Amino acid sequence: MADIVTLKTICDELKVDPREAHERLRAAATDTKGFPELAKTRKPRTPWQ
């Protein structure tokens, strides 16, 4: 079983603002041509893991 790594943990390690990371991920998830796998696997209103 794989360990789940949350976006908050990654942001803390990389010293990135979690709010900005969420905004960028949301934008990428809606871009079906640029990121088709992310668009398929993303479920609305669930935490980024």
C-alpha positions as CSV (number, residue, x, y, z in Angstrom):
1,M,0.0,0.0,0.0
2,A,1.4,3.4,-1.0
3,D,1.7,6.1,1.6
4,I,-0.4,9.2,0.9
5,V,1.4,12.5,0.6
6,T,-0.7,15.5,0.9
7,L,-0.3,18.8,-0.9
8,K,0.3,20.6,2.3
9,T,3.3,18.4,3.1
10,I,4.8,18.9,-0.3
11,C,4.3,22.7,0.0
12,D,5.9,22.8,3.4
13,E,8.9,20.9,2.1
14,L,9.3,23.1,-1.0
15,K,8.4,26.3,0.9
16,V,5.6,27.1,-1.5
17,D,2.3,28.8,-0.6
18,P,-0.4,26.1,-0.4
19,R,-3.0,28.5,-1.8
20,E,-1.0,29.2,-4.9
21,A,-0.4,25.5,-5.4
22,H,-4.1,24.7,-5.1
23,E,-4.9,27.4,-7.7
24,R,-2.3,26.0,-10.1
25,L,-3.6,22.5,-9.7
26,R,-7.2,23.5,-10.2
27,A,-6.2,25.3,-13.4
28,A,-4.3,22.3,-14.6
29,A,-7.1,19.9,-13.8
30,T,-9.5,21.9,-16.0
31,D,-7.0,21.9,-18.9
32,T,-8.0,18.6,-20.5
33,K,-5.7,19.0,-23.5
34,G,-2.6,19.9,-21.5
35,F,-3.0,17.5,-18.6
36,P,-5.5,14.7,-19.7
37,E,-4.6,12.2,-16.9
38,L,-5.0,14.8,-14.2
39,A,-8.3,15.9,-15.6
40,K,-9.6,12.3,-15.6
41,T,-8.4,11.4,-12.1
42,R,-9.4,14.6,-10.3
43,K,-12.6,14.4,-8.3
44,P,-14.2,17.7,-7.2
45,R,-14.3,18.5,-3.5
46,T,-11.7,15.9,-2.5
47,P,-8.3,16.7,-0.9
48,W,-5.3,16.8,-3.2
49,Q,-3.3,13.7,-2.4
